[in-house]
Amino acid sequence: MSRLSRFELIPVDGTCALAELRRRRLECRAGGPYPFLLNLSGQAHLWAETGEGLSPDEILQASWVADISEYLRPSPHELDCGAESGPDAAEFSVRNSPGSPDRGWALRVHTSGALHDESDDLCLALSPIREPWTLPAELEFGGWNLNPDAAQHCAMFRRWELLYGAEIVGVRHDILECEVSHPPQTREAALELAREHHRFCNDLVNQGCGTLSSLAARLFRSRYWYFWWD
């Protein structure tokens, strides 16, 4: 069975994708299917592969015993990413000032690729799941290069959903994006979360913002999270 056959897929234009996602999320809270934006972006064959992997139920079972300790404990490599100095107060002040164009993140999975020219590239996907952290199991997401496997994704997002209210709302074959209802409210809490994000997805720092302090500044009180694996 194709991975995509598990969802109802509704083609949507990038210019109205966020508005449609918001509307569907309200319906979800009233008992409707769980919505998320799925960017096929020329990779439909990846999502359509059947493969010989585990079923969603098997992945969910594995997630309860998945070893995620490496993402939760300190890493000796973090000192190389600017963590030893802690969150920089000046950077927090500038990045989180009202009206800052670089304040945290915004959802952008709907803007990647030639979305406005090819309607098949972006879909609003509707899933029967009731808990957002189970979505990686439905998608069989991950398990290549440094991208954690689907069971580890479920285990980590279960933790983050409980602690921060993080819900996956945007997916591409190499990207996950979340809306967050309870983001960290202090610099120290933001740095601790940045450490977890970097251990789970080191491209955020290594090929992105450059330091843990910079990543923490983006996570501080941010309603959105972004993950990308090369």
C-alpha positions, 0 to 999 in steps of 0.5 A: 500500500502506498504511504499516500493512500493513508491520507485524503490529499487536497491540492492547495495553492501556496498562497492560500495554504496557511489559511486553509490549514488554519480552517482545517485545524479548527475543524480538527479540534471539533472532531475532524481529521488531523490536517497538515501541509504535505509538500511533494516537491518532485519527491512523490515517488518517495512517499509512494514507495511501499518498501519493507518497513514496519506498519504504523502500528509497529512503529508506534509500538517501537516508539515506546521503547525507542532509545532517545537518550542521545538526544536528551543528554549533553554532547561533547560537541555542543561546546563547538557550537557556541553553547558554552557562552549561553544565550547571548542577551544582545541577540535575544534582545534584537531577534525578539524585539517587536517588528524584528524581521528575523524573529523566530521562524514562520511556517514555510513548507508551503513556499518550497519549490515551484508550488504556484506552478504545479498544483500537485506539489502541495497538498492539504493532507487529512489523517484520521490520527488523533494525536499529532506525534503519531504522524511520523509513523503514518508517513514512515518518516526518517531513517536515512542519513542522520535523520532519526527513524520513524519510531524515534521521531514519534518518541521525541515529538510525543515528549515535545507535544507534552512539554511544549504543545508542539504539533507537526503541521508541515511535512516535506521528505526532508522537513518537518515544521510544527506549531507550538502552543507552549514555547520556552519563556526564558533564555535558559529554557530556550537554550536547553530546548536548542540543545535537544533540537541540535542533537535531534537535527544537527543541520539546524546549527551546522548548516543553519544558524551556526550556534546553539545561542542563535538557535535558542534565540529563534526558539524563545517564545516562538510559535513555530519550529523547523527541522531539516535533514540533509 
